[in-house]
């Protein structure tokens, strides 16, 4: 049996989702925030969708967008951020944060210097070697809280490579948030984030980093559904068609890091919410290793999710009232 696409299974009423997010944006922009809303514009699709929703709901004068440039950013990320800002009629504030990140020692470990050399090395050698030794992706290892306490060989290899990458990755995301929050205070603006439901449920974010803001209007929508909104909003084709990426390690897309594409991830997450048994998913074209990987990411990442964050204004889940299938 051919595997159904997540786009078909998780399809939502776009106009209703846009209305719900717009209503939320109007509520959270309290009169005391005279500087409106502020967010990072990364050049990726999620921030592009959210910035478009803000402009549609509140007008371009209500949103300030920032691009934070650093050493390991993809070469065309800034160009795509400028493309979106121009498309929306926004002024993009660009700040180079590489010097401060260097001063914090986040580029210093040898493995971080190696990472800056080659996309091929990042995608195939570093990820492949870790998987060969540990039996899992580097990202799955970062979700562990024990870090191979009873497996000395795996722990040694982790400490030699992935631990240093994880520390630098987390430190850079935390600093990005620090910079954006400082800008928000200076402008008397409210920070919003572009995190989505798939990232939340797999742990694909840095706790307290730039994808973990309390006010993240799209945090109830699966990545597949954010893609649907991007098409509905008629975003530039280049923004829609690009591969999702954390943009902190050249050549490493979300799919490379997670080990699966969002189509498979979202189908499994949806099945978990519906409490569908694994044999049904396998009959629908998924494999047991794919199902197990998503379930394990969800289980291991529980510690990262913040129960104190407000509920998202729109819910792409089966009980959220947006689904059309």
Secondary structure, 3 states (H helix, E strand, C coil): CCCCCHHHHCCECHHHHHHHHHHHHHHHCCCCCCCCEEEECCCCHHHHHHHHHHHHHHCHHHEEEEEEECCCCCCCHHHHHHHHHHHHCCCEEEEECHHHHHHCCCCCCHHHHHHCCCHHHHHHHHHHHHHHHHCCCHHHHHCCCCCCCCCHHHHHHHHHCHHHHHHHHHHHHHHHHHHHHHHHHHHCCEECCCCCHHHHHHCCCCCCCCCCCCCCCCCCCCHHHHHHHHHHCCCCHHHHHCCCECCCCCCCEHHHHHCCCHHHHHHHHHHHHHCCCHHHHHHCCCCHHHHHHHHHHHHHHHHHCCCCCCCCCCCCCCCCCCECC
